Structure formats: C-alpha cells, structure tokens
C-alpha cells in the first residue's frame, strides 16, 4: 500500500495527467483528420472513378496491411531523409491519420454500399443528380450504419497512440515508463493507473458513440 501511495503522489499524477492531455490532443486531431480523409477516400472507392478509384484502392490496401509502428517510423525517421522534418507530435498525428484513414475508408465504402439501391434510384428519379443524391440521401443513411465500427476504430486509435512511445512522444504511457524507470517498485501502480486512464477515456468515447447511435436511430 505504501508503494501505491508514493507512486500516486501529486507530482507523479500531474506528470501522468500532462501525458494524458497530449494523448487526448493527438487522438482528437487524428480522429478529425482521419474521419474527413477516410470519408473522401471511401466515397472515391464507392464511386468507381476510372483509374482514380483503383489507385486509391491500391493505396488503402497497402496501408491497411502495414503495421502502424512501421508508418510511425517512416514519418519520423524516413521523411527527414527527403527534406520533410516533422516534430514528434506532428509525426505521430500524420502516421495515425494515414493509417486510420485507410481503415475508415473501407468502413465508409461498405456503409454506403449497405444502403439499398432503391434509395439512390428514388433520389435520381426525383430530379437529384448523383452527387446530390450521395450527399443528401446516401451518406446520412450510411453514417447511421457506420457509427459502431467508426467508434470502435476511434477507440483503437486512442490505444494505438501508445505505440508512439518508440519515438519518445511524451504521452501518458511514455511518462509512466519514465516514472517506473526511475523507481522500479512503481511498475505495478503505473500499469494499474494506465489501465484506469485508458479505460475511462475509451469508455467515455464508447458511451458517447452509443448515445449518438441511439439519437440518430430515433
């Protein structure tokens, strides 16, 4: 018990909370960017644009079959070799956005395809062009179906930020490692606190997604 009290001192907790703040900022920015980019890529794949859809599909399949850690390494260590220098936070956001966009693109494409074809035909027969039908008819219905898998993907994104410890992103996992590296007896309290923090953050996201799903279904 004494070890836990010492491990959870105000200095250590403030240090961890600052790391959790960085985790949150990186996650929120990555979620917003990947949602927009993933939606665009998914729509392009659904539309079947000549050549463009095939190129996008190839890139999506390529990225989805690469480990996220490799993409993080590439953005932080390889891009400077071609003159693109990114700090550790920006590198993480770029890597997370690229990886999650590929994942979300397939969710978006599948979600649009799941909308009955009669919806598109009905919209076109009522005078809408394809793009208007896509924007006003297909996408609103598709996104309702996509809420659970999108939320699950966002939860995975938050947990995957811990991979950036390898490039020394000062997020919550990295800071916990720093604490127990200096005081090995704090390793169990730090792991326990990490579990609590990640659970609270991801549980809140899951509950929010469930609330939105229920609101849109009503």
C-alpha positions in Angstrom: 0.0 0.0 0.0 2.9 2.4 0.8 4.3 1.9 -2.7 0.9 2.8 -4.2 0.7 6.0 -2.1 4.2 7.0 -3.1 3.6 6.2 -6.8 0.4 8.3 -6.8 2.0 11.4 -5.4 0.7 14.7 -6.8 4.0 15.2 -8.7 3.7 11.8 -10.5 -0.1 12.2 -11.1 0.4 15.7 -12.6 3.2 14.3 -14.8 0.8 11.5 -16.0 -2.1 13.9 -16.5 0.0 16.1 -18.7 0.8 13.0 -20.7 -2.9 12.1 -20.9 -3.5 15.6 -22.2 -1.0 15.0 -25.0 -2.6 11.6 -25.7 -6.0 13.4 -26.0 -4.8 16.2 -28.2 -3.0 13.8 -30.6 -6.1 11.5 -30.6 -8.7 14.2 -31.3 -6.7 15.8 -34.1 -6.0 12.4 -35.7 -9.7 11.4 -35.3 -10.9 14.6 -37.0 -8.4 14.4 -39.9 -8.8 10.7 -40.5 -12.6 11.0 -40.5 -12.5 13.6 -43.2 -9.8 11.9 -45.3 -11.2 8.4 -44.8 -14.7 9.7 -45.9 -13.3 11.2 -49.0 -11.3 8.1 -49.9 -14.2 5.8 -49.1 -16.5 7.9 -51.4 -14.0 7.8 -54.2 -13.8 4.0 -53.9 -17.6 3.7 -53.9 -18.0 6.0 -56.9 -15.7 3.8 -59.0 -13.9 6.7 -60.7 -11.9 5.4 -63.6 -8.2 4.8 -62.6 -8.5 7.1 -59.6 -10.6 4.5 -57.6 -8.1 1.8 -58.5 -5.2 3.9 -57.3 -6.9 4.8 -54.1 -7.9 1.2 -53.5 -4.3 0.1 -54.0 -3.0 2.6 -51.5 -5.7 1.8 -49.0 -4.9 -2.0 -49.2 -1.2 -1.2 -48.9 -1.6 0.9 -45.8 -4.1 -1.4 -44.1 -1.6 -4.3 -44.5 1.3 -2.4 -42.9 2.0 -2.2 -39.2 1.2 1.2 -37.7 4.6 1.1 -36.0 6.3 1.0 -39.4 4.3 4.0 -40.6 5.3 5.9 -37.4 8.9 5.0 -38.0 8.6 6.2 -41.6 7.1 9.6 -40.8 9.7 10.3 -38.0 12.9 8.7 -39.4 12.5 8.4 -43.2 10.8 11.7 -44.1 13.7 13.8 -42.9 15.9 12.0 -45.4 13.9 13.6 -48.2 13.7 17.0 -46.6 10.5 16.7 -44.7 11.2 17.4 -41.0 8.4 16.8 -38.5 8.5 17.0 -34.8 7.4 14.0 -32.7 3.8 15.2 -32.2 3.2 16.1 -35.8 4.9 12.8 -37.0 2.5 10.8 -34.7 -0.5 12.7 -36.0 0.5 12.2 -39.6 1.1 8.5 -39.1 -2.1 7.9 -37.2 -4.1 9.9 -39.7 -2.7 8.0 -42.7 -3.3 4.6 -41.0 -6.8 5.3 -39.7 -7.9 7.0 -42.9 -7.3 3.7 -44.7 -9.3 1.8 -42.1 -12.2 4.3 -42.2 -12.2 4.4 -46.0 -13.3 0.8 -46.1 -15.9 1.4 -43.4 -17.3 4.3 -45.3 -17.3 2.4 -48.6 -19.1 -0.6 -47.1 -21.5 1.7 -45.3 -22.6 3.4 -48.5 -22.9 0.1 -50.3 -25.1 -1.2 -47.5 -27.8 1.5 -48.3 -30.4 -0.1 -50.5 -30.0 0.7 -54.2 -33.6 1.9 -54.3 -32.7 4.9 -52.3 -30.3 6.1 -55.0 -32.7 5.3 -57.8 -35.5 7.1 -55.9 -33.3 10.2 -55.4 -32.3 10.3 -59.1 -35.9 9.8 -60.3 -36.9 12.8 -58.1 -34.5 15.1 -60.0 -31.4 15.0 -57.9 -28.1 14.4 -59.7 -25.7 11.7 -58.4 -23.7 14.0 -56.2 -26.8 15.5 -54.6 -28.2 12.0 -54.0 -24.9 10.9 -52.5 -24.8 13.9 -50.2 -28.4 14.3 -49.1 -29.7 10.7 -49.3 -27.0 8.0 -49.2 -24.4 9.5 -46.8 -26.8 10.4 -44.0 -28.2 6.8 -44.0 -24.8 5.3 -44.4 -23.2 7.1 -41.5 -26.0 5.9 -39.2 -25.0 2.3 -40.0 -21.3 3.2 -39.6 -21.4 4.7 -36.1 -20.5 1.4 -34.2 -17.5 0.4 -36.4 -16.3 4.0 -36.6 -16.4 4.4 -32.8 -14.5 1.1 -32.4 -11.9 2.4 -34.8 -11.5 5.6 -32.8 -11.1 3.6 -29.6 -8.3 1.6 -31.3 -6.7 4.9 -32.4 -6.6 6.2 -28.9 -5.0 3.0 -27.6 -2.5 3.0 -30.6 -1.1 6.3 -29.6 0.9 4.4 -27.0 3.0 3.0 -29.9 4.5 6.4 -30.4 6.5 5.9 -27.2 9.0 4.4 -29.5 9.8 7.8 -30.9 9.5 9.4 -27.4 6.1 11.1 -27.8 5.6 12.4 -24.2 2.1 10.9 -23.9 0.8 9.0 -20.9 2.4 5.6 -21.5 5.8 7.2 -22.1 5.5 9.2 -18.9 4.5 6.1 -16.9 7.6 4.3 -18.2 9.7 7.3 -17.2 8.4 7.1 -13.7 8.9 3.4 -13.1 12.3 3.5 -14.9 13.4 5.8 -12.1 11.5 3.8 -9.4 11.1 0.2 -10.4 8.9 -0.5 -7.4 6.3 1.7 -9.0 5.8 -0.5 -12.1 2.6 -2.2 -10.9 1.0 1.1 -9.7 1.9 2.7 -13.0 0.4 -0.1 -15.1 -2.7 0.0 -13.0 -3.1 3.7 -13.4 -2.5 3.4 -17.2 -5.3 0.8 -17.3 -7.6 3.1 -15.4 -6.9 6.1 -17.6 -7.2 4.3 -20.9 -10.4 2.6 -19.7 -12.0 5.9 -18.6 -11.1 7.6 -21.9 -12.2 4.8 -24.2 -15.3 4.0 -22.2 -16.4 7.7 -22.5 -15.9 7.5 -26.2 -17.8 4.3 -26.5 -20.7 5.7 -24.4 -20.8 8.9 -26.5 -20.9 6.8 -29.7 -23.7 4.7 -28.2 -25.6 7.9 -27.3 -25.2 9.3 -30.8 -26.3 6.0 -32.3 -29.5 5.9 -30.3 -30.2 9.5 -31.1 -29.8 9.0 -34.8 -31.9 5.8 -34.7 -34.8 7.5 -33.0 
